[in-house]
Every structure is written in structure tokens, then in C-alpha cells.
Amino acid sequence: MRVNIGDVRLFFDVDGAKLRPDGATMREVPTVVLLHGGPGFDHSNFKPDFSRLAEIAQVVYLDHRGNGRSDRGDPAKWNLPQWGDDVQAFCEALEIERPIVMGNSFGGMVAMSYATRHPEHPGKLVLSSTAAVSRQDRSLEMFEKLGGATAREVARRFFENPGAETAADYQKRCIPLYNRTPSGPEFMKRAVMNLELMVDYFKNESHKFNFLPELARIKCPTLITAGELDPILPVADSKDIAAAMAPGVARLEVFENAGHGAYRDQPDRYFKILSEFILA
């Protein structure tokens, strides 16, 4: 399905009804909007893991502007302020009120853009394995810790000169280090990818953003989750986010022996915590 938010149409998919029969009434459940990582990928990496949330909530999967099955749009608008505004416009178009917005990795950066630019809009926020400012030095240290000097060098080449050749080497050497539980080949094969956007992001936008000074604007309850062995967005990045939030707003959950997107390595604990947060 697609919805027009002005200059582009955004693709989305849904698990679960918003209104559910409950005796003589129709009970309304929360809506969780999932913002995928990448950039340049699509929402497919959330499936089937997040389908379990449909037991307690309506789950909405969104492909960002320029990503996945959404319209490419103007490349000049492939930036975090625009992606953040798109989340608000998407929710308004579908009349999703007080959404619980969860962003994983790059999606967490979009979620921070959205929540700092529209602080009155979200009901709750979940920031999973993400960062408020780029710290490639931390990433390189973790890649070396987990994969040795070769992994560090492959990551460095990709960070400094993103493109088809360095991306292929990065996918082969570094992506397998992201998690303790290896993902199968279908993880990449089923994704709809925009390599042009990914390259553009790492050449430009990834060097510009810094949400740390603005995070205190976020007013809604925020759950921050991080894997202790995440090489691409290390746990220190999530600790920085938690420290920059207003007192009493954020809760940080660190998962030992877990990597990027802790739900992949420790699904039972992760979804227990997430479900409790959604229903609280």
C-alpha cells in the first residue's frame, strides 16, 4: 500500500487491526510505526520478528522516502530533517494519533529527527541500536575487536569511500559481525535496495547530523535498547543518547552478548521488554 504525503508516495504495510472485538465493544489498541535501518533498504528486515507485536498492537511498517518500495523523490530531499518530517506527515495522512514510533539503526536517527522536530506528536519512542551523532572511531574499534585488523580496514574503506565495490567487501566481511545470531542469505536477497541513496547518505548526511543538543526537547517516554557487542553503532552511542535526554524521559536497556538490533540475538527478552513498554 502507498499513501501520498505531498511530493512522494510512501509504501507501508500493516499487521493487526486497530479496533478489535471485545465483548459488546470494539477495543482500540496502540499503533506502532516501525522505521527501518539502512539507509537504502526497506522494512523487510523487521519481518517476521515484529509480527508478534500484532497480538497487542497494530504494527505499521514504513519504507522511508527514497528507500525500498517508496517513491525515490528528489535526491536533494534525502536527508534526516526531511525523513523526520515525513514520519509526521505519514501519521497525519493515515490519522495515526499518538503513535509509538520505533526506529532501528538509521531508522532510530529518523525517529530522533521526527521527535525533536515534532515533540508533541509521538506517544512513545523506541530507539534501537542507533546514534545521535556519527562516531566512526567507535565503530572501527569494535570491528577490530570482533573481526580483527582486516574487518577494521574494510570498514574504514567503506566509511571513507562508499560505493559498489567497497560496499560488496563490507557486506562480506563486516555485516556478519553485526550479530551473534547469523542471519540467513534471504536477509539481503529479499530487500529492495537503493544503493545510490546509501552511497549519498554516507558521503554527505552521515557527517552532518548531531541530535545530542536537541534530545532534551523530546517529551514522550523513550525506550533505548543497545547490544553490548554492536560494531556499527556501539553501546556507547546509546549511552550518550540516554544521558542527553531530559530527566525521567528515557530508559536504557543494554543486552549482553547481543549485537546490532538486539531483538535478533535475544528475541524473548527483547520483545518482553518492548511489549511491556508499549502497554505501560
C-alpha positions as CSV (number, residue, x, y, z in Angstrom):
1,M,0.0,0.0,0.0
2,R,1.1,3.6,-0.6
3,V,0.0,6.9,0.7
4,N,0.6,10.4,-0.8
5,I,2.3,12.8,1.6
6,G,2.6,15.6,-0.9
7,D,5.5,15.2,-3.2
8,V,6.0,11.4,-2.8
9,R,4.1,8.3,-2.1
10,L,5.4,6.2,0.8
11,F,5.0,2.4,0.9
12,F,3.6,0.8,4.1
13,D,2.3,-2.5,5.3
14,V,0.2,-3.4,8.4
15,D,0.0,-6.3,10.8
16,G,-3.1,-6.3,13.0
17,A,-6.3,-4.4,13.3
18,K,-6.7,-1.1,15.2
19,L,-10.1,-1.9,16.5
20,R,-10.8,-5.4,17.9
21,P,-14.0,-7.0,19.1
22,D,-14.1,-7.2,22.9
23,G,-17.5,-8.3,24.2
24,A,-20.0,-5.7,23.3
25,T,-17.4,-3.1,22.4
26,M,-14.6,-2.5,19.9
27,R,-11.3,-2.1,21.8
28,E,-8.6,0.2,20.4
29,V,-5.0,-0.9,20.6
30,P,-1.8,1.2,20.2
31,T,-0.2,1.7,16.8
32,V,3.5,1.0,16.5
33,V,5.2,2.6,13.5
34,L,8.4,0.8,12.6
35,L,11.3,2.8,10.9
36,H,13.8,0.5,9.2
37,G,17.6,0.8,9.1
38,G,19.9,1.1,6.1
39,P,19.8,3.6,4.7
40,G,18.7,2.5,1.2
41,F,16.9,-0.7,2.4
42,D,13.3,-1.4,3.2
43,H,11.1,-2.7,6.1
44,S,11.6,-6.4,5.2
45,N,14.3,-6.9,7.9
46,F,11.6,-6.4,10.6
47,K,9.6,-9.4,9.3
48,P,8.7,-11.9,10.6
49,D,10.2,-10.9,14.0
50,F,7.8,-7.9,14.7
51,S,4.7,-9.7,13.7
52,R,4.4,-11.0,17.3
53,L,3.6,-7.4,18.4
54,A,0.3,-7.7,16.5
55,E,-1.1,-9.6,19.5
56,I,-1.1,-6.3,21.5
57,A,-0.8,-3.5,18.9
58,Q,-1.3,-2.5,15.3
59,V,2.1,-2.7,13.6
60,V,2.8,-0.4,10.7
61,Y,5.9,-1.0,8.6
62,L,7.1,2.1,6.7
63,D,9.6,2.5,3.8
64,H,11.3,5.9,4.0
65,R,11.4,8.3,1.1
66,G,13.9,7.1,-1.5
67,N,14.1,3.6,0.2
68,G,12.5,0.3,-0.6
69,R,9.2,0.5,-2.3
70,S,8.6,4.2,-1.6
71,D,9.0,6.8,-4.3
72,R,12.5,7.9,-4.9
73,G,11.6,11.6,-5.0
74,D,14.1,14.4,-5.3
75,P,17.6,13.3,-4.1
76,A,18.0,16.7,-2.6
77,K,15.5,15.7,0.0
78,W,17.3,12.5,1.1
79,N,18.2,13.9,4.5
80,L,17.3,13.4,8.1
81,P,15.2,16.6,8.6
82,Q,13.0,15.6,5.6
83,W,12.8,11.9,6.7
84,G,11.7,13.1,10.2
85,D,9.1,15.4,8.7
86,D,7.9,12.5,6.5
87,V,7.1,10.4,9.6
88,Q,4.8,13.2,11.0
89,A,3.2,13.7,7.6
90,F,2.7,9.9,7.1
91,C,0.9,9.6,10.5
92,E,-1.2,12.7,9.8
93,A,-2.2,11.3,6.4
94,L,-3.4,8.0,8.0
95,E,-4.8,9.7,11.1
96,I,-2.5,7.8,13.4
97,E,-2.7,9.7,16.7
98,R,0.0,9.4,19.4
99,P,2.0,6.8,17.6
100,I,4.6,4.6,19.2
101,V,7.5,5.2,16.8
102,M,10.3,2.7,16.8
103,G,13.5,3.3,14.8
104,N,16.3,0.7,14.4
105,S,19.8,1.8,13.4
106,F,19.3,4.5,10.7
107,G,15.6,4.4,11.5
108,G,16.5,5.5,15.0
109,M,18.2,8.6,13.6
110,V,15.0,9.3,11.6
111,A,13.0,8.8,14.8
112,M,15.2,11.3,16.6
113,S,14.7,13.8,13.8
114,Y,11.0,13.3,13.9
115,A,10.7,13.5,17.7
116,T,12.9,16.6,18.1
117,R,11.2,18.4,15.2
118,H,7.7,17.4,16.3
119,P,8.0,16.8,20.1
120,E,4.2,17.0,20.7
121,H,3.4,14.3,18.1
122,P,4.7,10.9,19.4
123,G,3.0,9.0,22.2
124,K,6.2,7.0,22.9
125,L,9.6,6.4,21.2
126,V,11.8,3.4,20.9
127,L,15.4,4.0,19.8
128,S,17.1,0.7,18.9
129,S,20.8,0.3,18.2
130,T,21.3,3.9,16.9
131,A,23.3,7.0,17.4
132,A,22.7,10.8,17.8
133,V,26.0,11.7,16.2
134,S,28.3,9.7,14.0
135,R,31.3,8.3,15.8
136,Q,33.1,6.1,13.3
137,D,36.1,5.8,15.6
138,R,34.0,3.8,18.0
139,S,32.8,1.6,15.1
140,L,36.3,0.9,13.8
141,E,37.4,-0.1,17.3
142,M,34.5,-2.6,17.7
143,F,35.0,-4.0,14.2
144,E,38.7,-4.7,15.1
145,K,37.7,-6.2,18.4
146,L,35.2,-8.6,16.7
147,G,36.8,-9.2,13.4
148,G,40.5,-8.2,13.6
149,A,42.5,-5.7,11.6
150,T,41.0,-6.9,8.3
151,A,37.5,-6.1,9.4
152,R,38.6,-2.7,10.6
153,E,40.3,-1.9,7.3
154,V,37.3,-3.0,5.2
155,A,35.0,-0.8,7.4
156,R,37.4,2.1,7.1
157,R,37.5,1.9,3.3
158,F,33.7,1.8,3.1
159,F,33.2,4.7,5.5
160,E,35.7,6.9,3.6
161,N,34.8,5.9,0.1
162,P,31.3,4.3,-0.1
163,G,30.4,2.7,-3.4
164,A,29.5,-0.6,-5.1
165,E,33.0,-2.1,-4.7
166,T,33.6,-1.1,-1.0
167,A,30.0,-2.0,-0.1
168,A,30.4,-5.5,-1.5
169,D,33.5,-6.1,0.6
170,Y,31.8,-4.5,3.6
171,Q,28.8,-6.8,3.2
172,K,31.1,-9.9,3.0
173,R,33.5,-9.0,5.9
174,C,31.6,-6.7,8.2
175,I,27.9,-7.5,8.1
176,P,28.4,-11.0,9.5
177,L,29.9,-9.3,12.6
178,Y,26.7,-7.3,13.3
179,N,25.0,-10.1,15.3
180,R,25.8,-13.1,17.5
181,T,23.0,-15.0,15.7
182,P,23.9,-15.1,11.9
183,S,21.1,-14.0,9.5
184,G,20.5,-16.2,6.5
185,P,21.2,-15.1,2.9
186,E,17.5,-14.3,2.5
187,F,18.0,-11.3,4.7
188,M,19.7,-9.4,1.9
189,K,18.0,-11.1,-1.0
190,R,14.5,-10.1,-0.1
191,A,15.3,-6.5,0.5
192,V,14.5,-3.8,-2.1
193,M,17.6,-1.6,-2.0
194,N,18.6,1.8,-3.4
195,L,22.4,1.8,-3.5
196,E,22.5,5.4,-4.8
197,L,20.8,6.6,-1.7
198,M,23.1,4.6,0.6
199,V,26.2,6.0,-1.1
200,D,24.8,9.5,-1.0
201,Y,24.0,9.2,2.7
202,F,27.4,8.0,3.8
203,K,29.1,10.7,1.7
204,N,27.0,13.5,2.9
205,E,24.3,13.3,5.6
206,S,26.1,10.9,7.9
207,H,28.7,13.6,8.5
208,K,26.2,16.4,9.3
209,F,23.8,15.3,11.9
210,N,24.1,15.7,15.7
211,F,20.9,15.4,17.7
212,L,22.6,15.5,21.1
213,P,21.9,19.2,21.8
214,E,18.2,18.7,20.8
215,L,17.3,15.5,22.5
216,A,16.1,17.3,25.7
217,R,13.2,18.5,23.5
218,I,11.7,15.0,23.4
219,K,8.9,14.8,25.9
220,C,7.4,11.3,25.5
221,P,8.5,8.1,27.3
222,T,11.5,6.7,25.4
223,L,13.0,3.2,25.5
224,I,16.6,3.0,24.3
225,T,17.9,-0.5,23.5
226,A,21.5,-1.5,22.6
227,G,23.6,-4.6,22.2
228,E,26.9,-4.7,24.1
229,L,28.6,-6.2,21.0
230,D,27.2,-3.9,18.3
231,P,30.1,-3.0,16.0
232,I,28.4,-0.4,13.7
233,L,26.6,1.6,16.4
234,P,28.3,0.7,19.7
235,V,26.6,0.8,23.0
236,A,28.4,4.0,24.0
237,D,26.3,5.8,21.3
238,S,23.1,4.7,23.1
239,K,24.5,5.8,26.5
240,D,25.2,9.2,25.0
241,I,21.6,9.4,23.9
242,A,20.2,8.5,27.3
243,A,22.5,11.0,29.0
244,A,21.3,13.8,26.7
245,M,17.6,13.2,27.3
246,A,15.5,15.2,29.8
247,P,15.4,13.7,33.3
248,G,12.8,10.9,33.7
249,V,12.1,10.6,30.0
250,A,14.5,7.8,28.9
251,R,15.2,4.2,30.0
252,L,18.2,2.4,28.6
253,E,18.3,-1.4,28.3
254,V,21.6,-3.0,27.4
255,F,21.7,-6.5,26.1
256,E,24.8,-8.5,26.9
257,N,26.2,-10.9,24.2
258,A,24.0,-9.1,21.6
259,G,24.8,-7.1,18.6
260,H,23.1,-4.7,16.2
261,G,19.3,-4.9,16.7
262,A,19.3,-6.9,19.9
263,Y,15.9,-8.4,19.0
264,R,17.8,-10.6,16.6
265,D,20.1,-12.1,19.2
266,Q,17.8,-12.1,22.3
267,P,14.2,-12.0,20.9
268,D,12.5,-13.4,24.1
269,R,13.9,-10.8,26.4
270,Y,13.7,-8.0,23.9
271,F,10.1,-8.4,23.0
272,K,9.1,-8.9,26.6
273,I,10.6,-5.5,27.4
274,L,9.2,-3.9,24.3
275,S,5.7,-5.3,24.9
276,E,5.7,-4.1,28.5
277,F,6.8,-0.6,27.3
278,I,4.0,-0.5,24.7
279,L,1.3,-1.4,27.1
280,A,2.5,0.7,30.1
